Amino acid sequence: DCSQLQVLPVELVDFEGKPDDNGIQLFWNTAAEFNNEYFSVEHSSDGRLFREFTRVQGAGTTSEPQQYRAFHGLPASGVNYYRLAQYDFDGTRTYSHIISVKYEGKTSQALIAPNPVNGNELRLWYNSMDEVRVELEIIALDGKICASRDQEVLPGNQHISLAVDGLNAGLYLLRIRNGNETQVLRFSKI
């Protein structure tokens, strides 16, 4: 009796992660899919509490093998855990097995926007995995430190303003130190 035949939503072949300098690349393959709307890619730093950080569109229904990938830009330092939550079009959800990936690269990202800086304020967008104290230094190209300040940052995205009204027009560096990690960004003041 074919009415009793249960079709699995997704036949997952493999699921793995590889660290690089900027984050963790995640890869998975399916052999076949049935009503697969999307994958919710979930992260955990303790292996128990998982949170979605991105969604990847599924292929619907297909008997063709499919390849997927996702990138986690700011994993925690140390061991990170990942799982896939696969959602059907009717809202049914199934979970993959959990994988662990060790990460020893950057744990923060920084961006000056707008750049060039026009006006009296430099706007720094800072994304951190951890609650940390960062040291910010504006450095002229001759190496002279024009301004410096310490700033507490929380996990996640935040906006930090730095006064630049005392700077002449020209090129500068912004050095950001957070513990054992240093980033240097170039900006111009107009």
N, C-alpha and C positions, 0 to 999 in steps of 0.2 A: 504494500500500500504506500504509494508515493506521498500521500498527504502527511504522513508521519515523518518524512525526511526533513531534518533540520539543516538549513544552510547557514554556515558560519559567516558572519559579516565580512571578516577579513582573514585571510590566511597569511599571517606574518611569518616571513622567512627568517629575518634577522633584525636586530636592533643593536647598534653600537655607537660609542662616542669616542672622539679623539681630541685631545687638547692641542691648541696652538698658542702662539703668543698673545692673541687677542681674545680668546675665549674657548668654547668647546663646540666642535662640529658634531652633529648627530646625524646618523644615517640609518634608514630602515628600508626594507624591501618587502613587497607583498607578492604572493604567487597568484592570488585571485581576490576580487572584492565583490561584495554584494550590498548594494544600497549604502555605500560608504560616503557620508557627507564630508566629514573632516576628521583630522587628528588634532587633539589638544595635547601639546607637548608640555609636560609638567616637570617642575624642578623641586628638589628638596635638599637642604643642607644637613638634615638629620636622618633621612630615610623614612620618616613617618609623616610629617606634614608637607604635602605637595601643593604647589601653586602653578597654575597655567602661566607660561610666559610667551607663548605664540600658538597660532593655529595654522595648520597646513591643510589645504583643500584636498579632499579624497577624489578618487577617480569614478565614484558612483558604482556601477556594476560593470565588471570586466573580468575576462579570464586571462588577460595579458598580464605578465609581471610588471610591477610598477616600482620605481625608485623614488625615495623621498629623502629630503635633508632639511635640517633646521640648524640655526646658529644661536648659541647662548653667549651673548656679548659680555656679560659680567657675572661669571660664576663665582662662588665663594672660593677662597683659598683653601686647599685641601681636597677632601673627598666630596663630590657632588653626586646626587642621585637623580635619575630621570626615569619617567615612565610615559607611555602613550595612552591617552584615553581616546578610544575610537568611537565616534558618534555616527549612528545611522540617520537617515532622513526622518525616521519616526521618533528620534530622540533617544533610542536605546544606546546604552554606553557599555563598552567592554574595555578592560585594561590589559596592557601588555605586562610582561615581566619587568622588574626594576633592574636597571643597570647602574653601575657606579663608575665614575671617571675622576681621576685625581688631577687637580689643576694647580699649577704653581706659577702662572703668569700674572698679568695685570689684574688688579681688582677695582680699578676705577677708570673712568674716561672723562676727558675734559674738552670743551669747545668754547672758543671766544666767538660770540655772535652778537651784533654784526662786527665784521672785521673787513676793512679798516674801522677803527674806533673814531667816531665823530662826536665830539662833545666832551663832557667832564667825567664820564663814567664808562669803565670797561665792564661788560657783562660777560661773566663766565658761567657756563652751564656745566655742572659737575655731577657725575653719576658715580655713586660708590656702593659697593656691596656691604661695607661695614660702617659702623660709627667710628670716625677717626678725627684726629686733629691734623689739619694740613697747614703747611707753611707756604705762603704765597710771596714771591719776590718778582718785582718788575726790574729788569736789567737792561741797561743801554748796551748797544753793540760793542762799546769799548770795555765792557765788563763791570761798569759802575752800577751798584744797586741803587735804584731811584726810589723804591718804596718796598716795604715788606709788612706782612701782617699774618697772624695766625688765625685760623678759622676752624670752628667745630663743624663737622658735616655729619649728617644722618644717612642711613642707608636709603638709596633711591636717588631720583633726580632733584637737584636744587639749583637755584640761581644765586650767584654771589656777585655783588657789585664792588668794584674797586675804583676809588677816586683817581682820575688821571689828569685833573685840571692843571697840575704843576708840570706836566710833561710838554716838551716842545714837539712839534710835528716831526715824525720820523719813524724808523723801525725800532722795535723793542722785543725782548723776550720775556715771557712769563714762565717762571720756574715754579712748579708745584711739587712739593715734597710731602709724602704721606708715609711715614715710617720708613720702610726699605724701598719705596717706589718713588721715582722721580720722573716727571714729565716736563718737557719744555715746549711751549707753544710760541710761535712768532705772531706778532701783530704790528700793525702800523697805526699811528695816531695822525689824523689829518686836521 
